[in-house]
Amino acid sequence: MAAATAPAPAPTDLYGKVPALQPSTFDTAQSPASSNSSVTDKDSTGKKKKGIRQAVGIIVIDPATKKVLMLSSRKQEGALRLPRGQCNRDTQEQPEAAALRVLHEEAGVSTNGLNCRVGTYTEANKKGNIIAHHWMYEVHASTLMDTWPASDRQRFWVSYKDALLATADRRMAHLALTNCSLAHN
């Protein structure tokens, strides 16, 4: 793995705000922990500021069928979701390591590595302040495990078109799907 480098500045608009839902130019070696340093900072009222959330999502593609692995939703019955999770702030987990961990824990997928990063998207609140970075990856060569920590969730292989429909209410997942390798076929 490459040595950590200074974080690249996020692209801004004319007013110095980072636009929401735009692919960012973050280096993959950037540590999410550098964005979490504000956890100990305090705002003008003396309350602790929340750090910028570092989330990962993974598009698992079956190379033979070109289908996408989706998981049953824990919150919405009948809904399907891409595997996703958070970087562990306590251990300053890198996004790539978090993606591999999430694949194992949430989807029961074993893989030797990530094929590519589909994009890194920023999420901003109504005031234009960044509240999250979403690191989205693509995996092709994978093995489904028989048992895994979140085995209460069902796995489904769906067509690319059905994956797009299933993520219509999930902006980051939908955006990543529109930028993955299946979108270019």
Secondary structure, DSSP 8 states (H G I E B T S, - for coil): -------------TTS---TT-B----TT--GGGGGGGGG-B-TTS-B----EEEEEEEEEETTTTEEEEEE-SSSTT-EE--EEE--TTTT--HHHHHHHHIIIII-EEES---EEEEEEEEE-TTS-EEEEEEEEEE-SEEE-S--TTTTS-EEEE-HHHHHHHTTT-HHHHHHHHHSGGGG-
